[in-house]
Amino acid sequence: MSHVGCAWTFFTGKNKIAPTLCEKDDALPSPQFRGKSLRFDEIVTIAETYSKKEYDRRVEPSFSMTPLMAYLIRRELNEVKREMEIHDESRHFTHFYA
C-alpha cells in the first residue's frame, strides 16, 4: 500500500500522542485513552476566505466584559433557547446557562 500524505495527532490536555502516517485505505487510528476522540472526513473542502489585510480577526483591546454584561448575555441566550421548538428526544442536549 502506498502512503497518502496525511498524519494524525491526538491531544488530550497536556498529553500529546505522536502523529502517525496513514495508508491509503486505513481507518483513523484509535487513541489509547478514554474520553475525547478525533476523526477526519474523507472529503476535504477548501474554501476561500479573507486575508489578514482584508479582515482583522483580533479582539478589541479596549473591550472588557463586566460580570453584569456576561449575565445579561447568558440570560438572553436562555430566553432564546426557551422559545425554540425542541424535539422531545433532543431535549436532553439543550444546555441552559446558570
Buried (B, 14 or more C-beta within 10 A) or exposed (E): EEEEEBEBEBEBEEEEBEEEEBEEEBEBBEBEEEEEEEEEEEEEEEEEEEEEEEEEEEEEEEEEEEEEEEEEEEEEEBEEEEEEEEEEEEEEEEEEEE
